[in-house]
Amino acid sequence: MTLAFIIDQLDSIKTGKDSSFAMMREAIARNHQIYVLYQHDIALIDHTVTGFSRSLTLTDTPHRDGHWHNTGDSLPLPLNEFDAVLMRKDPPFDLEYVYSTYLLELAEKQGAFVINSPRAIRDHNEKLAIAQFPQWIAPTLVTSQSHLIREFLAQHRDIILKPLDGMGGASVFRVHNADHNISVILETLTHYGTRTIMAQRFIPEITQGDKRILLIGGKPVPHALARIPKPSETRGNLAAGGTGVAQPLSQRDREIAESLGPELAKRGLMLVGLDVIGDYLTEINVTSPTGMQEITRQTGFNVAGMMLDAIEAGIQTKA
């Protein structure tokens, strides 16, 4: 098989934790051929969606001195000539990302097998998508109006505020009912009432970790990665200094995962990262979910292998 990975700059990839690297390594171990390209390498040429792609092989010592790959020359290859195209570009989900999904959706119509479905990525804002599954979420408000947020705060007394386009815990605030900074926080996050944000009731179980549950082909990986916040911190994100601890799925974790998994897979989302705090679903990550290597390293479960099994099965089904 030939697989194309649309990723961030190769030199920026941390091979000890990156899930795309884990998938590429697993694919190469299975004798699949790997190509890589960047978002700006996608183009529509003579009515065909084309990617300026480079073949990729791994060096014998991928972790030494940051040199882990060899690449071939950039070649203009129609995306429908690959067995699968994996969209693994990290957020931000900006207009360039949206334009890429338009081109990838056209590539699908030309016969390409794109993972995750570009329309599904576009339709599932990673914060707001949880509203489609209200039975699993904590009390939540989405608005740009400060007075509604103040009313929500008065009701719940301890809340989390976050932008709808953030990542890695950036610009996430915990606000108490007596917080004297509420006005400036709301002005900053809503841009004086012109930007929509999300408010959620604070979930104290965050001290036990913000759990990342991976869904692959609609089925949950049997272990979650609980991201434990630093002392005095309310964000468990690894990018915010949290510590990742793999643990078996709880009964509630499994209920949430098994409820959402088949539906999200039916929508074209082969790889999804659910975020769960305590008993509540807080985010549905569909752009480039991570956590594979940490789970595999701590439990021995081959998450990338499960993903490649799903890709191979999807290719066979499509054929």
Beta strands, then each sheet from edge to edge (+ up, - down):
strand 1: 2-6
strand 2: 33-37
strand 3: 42-45
strand 4: 48-58
strand 5: 69-71
strand 6: 75-78
strand 7: 84-87
strand 8: 114-115
strand 9: 140-143
strand 10: 158-163
strand 11: 173-176
strand 12: 197-201
strand 13: 210-216
strand 14: 219-220
strand 15: 223-228
strand 16: 243-248
strand 17: 271-277
strand 18: 280-285
sheet 1: 3+ 4- 2+ 1+ 7+ 8+
sheet 2: 3+ 4- 5+
sheet 3: 3+ 4- 6+
sheet 4: 9+ 12- 10+ 11-
sheet 5: 14+ 13- 15+ 16-
sheet 6: 14+ 13- 17+ 18-
end
